[in-house]
Amino acid sequence: MKNTLKTVLAVVVGFVVASALMMAVETANGKMFYPEMGRAAEGVTDREVLRQLLASAPVGAMLVVLAGWFAGAVAGGWVAAAIAGRARAAHALAVGGLVALGAVANNLMLPPPVWFWVAGPLVPLVAGWLTARFVRARQ
């Protein structure tokens, strides 16, 4: 029971860390890197308007989002592995998988360009796999 609780706690905390980092990168994307996109999206709740904004988003802005998802999956996986203390690679992969599921959910809500459908879930999975390999090598 103790190991199960520790596993759940590790993955939840890892996912929270991943989410916080991803939100920070996406905020920076709209405030610093592509402020015109950030201003255009500010306060918009109409899905159709958001879809049009996403369709017109520069590739660079989309790449920054992917970079945030990668960084979030790595950081969250690292934290989950550190908290778990055992089966570290599995915990890192679990966080990468959760971020990938979040990417799919995001893509379903606001359909992005086709290339982003592939890259969105793939990037956090690769990040989780790389983190798992790294923490496994350090054991």
Secondary structure as a PSIPRED ss2 file (coil, helix, strand):
# PSIPRED VFORMAT (PSIPRED V4.0)

   1 M C   1.000  0.000  0.000
   2 K H   0.000  1.000  0.000
   3 N H   0.000  1.000  0.000
   4 T H   0.000  1.000  0.000
   5 L H   0.000  1.000  0.000
   6 K H   0.000  1.000  0.000
   7 T H   0.000  1.000  0.000
   8 V H   0.000  1.000  0.000
   9 L H   0.000  1.000  0.000
  10 A H   0.000  1.000  0.000
  11 V H   0.000  1.000  0.000
  12 V H   0.000  1.000  0.000
  13 V H   0.000  1.000  0.000
  14 G H   0.000  1.000  0.000
  15 F H   0.000  1.000  0.000
  16 V H   0.000  1.000  0.000
  17 V H   0.000  1.000  0.000
  18 A H   0.000  1.000  0.000
  19 S H   0.000  1.000  0.000
  20 A H   0.000  1.000  0.000
  21 L H   0.000  1.000  0.000
  22 M H   0.000  1.000  0.000
  23 M H   0.000  1.000  0.000
  24 A H   0.000  1.000  0.000
  25 V H   0.000  1.000  0.000
  26 E H   0.000  1.000  0.000
  27 T H   0.000  1.000  0.000
  28 A H   0.000  1.000  0.000
  29 N H   0.000  1.000  0.000
  30 G H   0.000  1.000  0.000
  31 K H   0.000  1.000  0.000
  32 M H   0.000  1.000  0.000
  33 F H   0.000  1.000  0.000
  34 Y C   1.000  0.000  0.000
  35 P H   0.000  1.000  0.000
  36 E H   0.000  1.000  0.000
  37 M H   0.000  1.000  0.000
  38 G H   0.000  1.000  0.000
  39 R H   0.000  1.000  0.000
  40 A H   0.000  1.000  0.000
  41 A H   0.000  1.000  0.000
  42 E C   1.000  0.000  0.000
  43 G C   1.000  0.000  0.000
  44 V C   1.000  0.000  0.000
  45 T C   1.000  0.000  0.000
  46 D C   1.000  0.000  0.000
  47 R H   0.000  1.000  0.000
  48 E H   0.000  1.000  0.000
  49 V H   0.000  1.000  0.000
  50 L H   0.000  1.000  0.000
  51 R H   0.000  1.000  0.000
  52 Q H   0.000  1.000  0.000
  53 L H   0.000  1.000  0.000
  54 L H   0.000  1.000  0.000
  55 A H   0.000  1.000  0.000
  56 S C   1.000  0.000  0.000
  57 A C   1.000  0.000  0.000
  58 P C   1.000  0.000  0.000
  59 V H   0.000  1.000  0.000
  60 G H   0.000  1.000  0.000
  61 A H   0.000  1.000  0.000
  62 M H   0.000  1.000  0.000
  63 L H   0.000  1.000  0.000
  64 V H   0.000  1.000  0.000
  65 V H   0.000  1.000  0.000
  66 L H   0.000  1.000  0.000
  67 A H   0.000  1.000  0.000
  68 G H   0.000  1.000  0.000
  69 W H   0.000  1.000  0.000
  70 F H   0.000  1.000  0.000
  71 A H   0.000  1.000  0.000
  72 G H   0.000  1.000  0.000
  73 A H   0.000  1.000  0.000
  74 V H   0.000  1.000  0.000
  75 A H   0.000  1.000  0.000
  76 G H   0.000  1.000  0.000
  77 G H   0.000  1.000  0.000
  78 W H   0.000  1.000  0.000
  79 V H   0.000  1.000  0.000
  80 A H   0.000  1.000  0.000
  81 A H   0.000  1.000  0.000
  82 A H   0.000  1.000  0.000
  83 I H   0.000  1.000  0.000
  84 A H   0.000  1.000  0.000
  85 G C   1.000  0.000  0.000
  86 R C   1.000  0.000  0.000
  87 A C   1.000  0.000  0.000
  88 R H   0.000  1.000  0.000
  89 A H   0.000  1.000  0.000
  90 A H   0.000  1.000  0.000
  91 H H   0.000  1.000  0.000
  92 A H   0.000  1.000  0.000
  93 L H   0.000  1.000  0.000
  94 A H   0.000  1.000  0.000
  95 V H   0.000  1.000  0.000
  96 G H   0.000  1.000  0.000
  97 G H   0.000  1.000  0.000
  98 L H   0.000  1.000  0.000
  99 V H   0.000  1.000  0.000
 100 A H   0.000  1.000  0.000
 101 L H   0.000  1.000  0.000
 102 G H   0.000  1.000  0.000
 103 A H   0.000  1.000  0.000
 104 V H   0.000  1.000  0.000
 105 A H   0.000  1.000  0.000
 106 N H   0.000  1.000  0.000
 107 N H   0.000  1.000  0.000
 108 L H   0.000  1.000  0.000
 109 M H   0.000  1.000  0.000
 110 L C   1.000  0.000  0.000
 111 P C   1.000  0.000  0.000
 112 P C   1.000  0.000  0.000
 113 P C   1.000  0.000  0.000
 114 V H   0.000  1.000  0.000
 115 W H   0.000  1.000  0.000
 116 F H   0.000  1.000  0.000
 117 W H   0.000  1.000  0.000
 118 V H   0.000  1.000  0.000
 119 A H   0.000  1.000  0.000
 120 G H   0.000  1.000  0.000
 121 P H   0.000  1.000  0.000
 122 L H   0.000  1.000  0.000
 123 V H   0.000  1.000  0.000
 124 P H   0.000  1.000  0.000
 125 L H   0.000  1.000  0.000
 126 V H   0.000  1.000  0.000
 127 A H   0.000  1.000  0.000
 128 G H   0.000  1.000  0.000
 129 W H   0.000  1.000  0.000
 130 L H   0.000  1.000  0.000
 131 T H   0.000  1.000  0.000
 132 A H   0.000  1.000  0.000
 133 R H   0.000  1.000  0.000
 134 F H   0.000  1.000  0.000
 135 V H   0.000  1.000  0.000
 136 R H   0.000  1.000  0.000
 137 A H   0.000  1.000  0.000
 138 R H   0.000  1.000  0.000
 139 Q C   1.000  0.000  0.000
